[in-house]
Amino acid sequence: MTNDEALKMLKARGFKVGQRENFGGIMRIWISDADTKVPVTVGRELSDLAEGKISLRDIGLRRVTEGPGSSSQS
């Protein structure tokens, strides 16, 4: 699945898609729903979210546990 396909799927499910930002060399896109706003890593993490394999809340918890300067590319 391409990033564009994933973003279309998320929009169709009611998610809001924000701007791409560089987080220490990792490209992420801000994705939000009614309760949560999280920077989602483009690629596999974005596809997994679109396919329902992971929740936005789970990604938010991942960001908290990564800490500053992390280069995790889930």
Secondary structure in CASP SS format (residue, H / E / C, confidence):
PFRMAT SS
TARGET T0000
AUTHOR 0000-0000-0000
METHOD secondary structure of the structure
MODEL  1
M C 1.00
T C 1.00
N H 1.00
D H 1.00
E H 1.00
A H 1.00
L H 1.00
K H 1.00
M H 1.00
L H 1.00
K H 1.00
A H 1.00
R C 1.00
G C 1.00
F C 1.00
K E 1.00
V E 1.00
G E 1.00
Q E 1.00
R E 1.00
E E 1.00
N E 1.00
F E 1.00
G C 1.00
G C 1.00
I E 1.00
M E 1.00
R E 1.00
I E 1.00
W E 1.00
I E 1.00
S E 1.00
D C 1.00
A C 1.00
D C 1.00
T C 1.00
K E 1.00
V E 1.00
P E 1.00
V E 1.00
T E 1.00
V C 1.00
G C 1.00
R H 1.00
E H 1.00
L H 1.00
S H 1.00
D H 1.00
L H 1.00
A H 1.00
E C 1.00
G C 1.00
K C 1.00
I C 1.00
S C 1.00
L H 1.00
R H 1.00
D H 1.00
I H 1.00
G H 1.00
L H 1.00
R H 1.00
R H 1.00
V H 1.00
T H 1.00
E H 1.00
G C 1.00
P C 1.00
G C 1.00
S C 1.00
S C 1.00
S C 1.00
Q C 1.00
S C 1.00
END
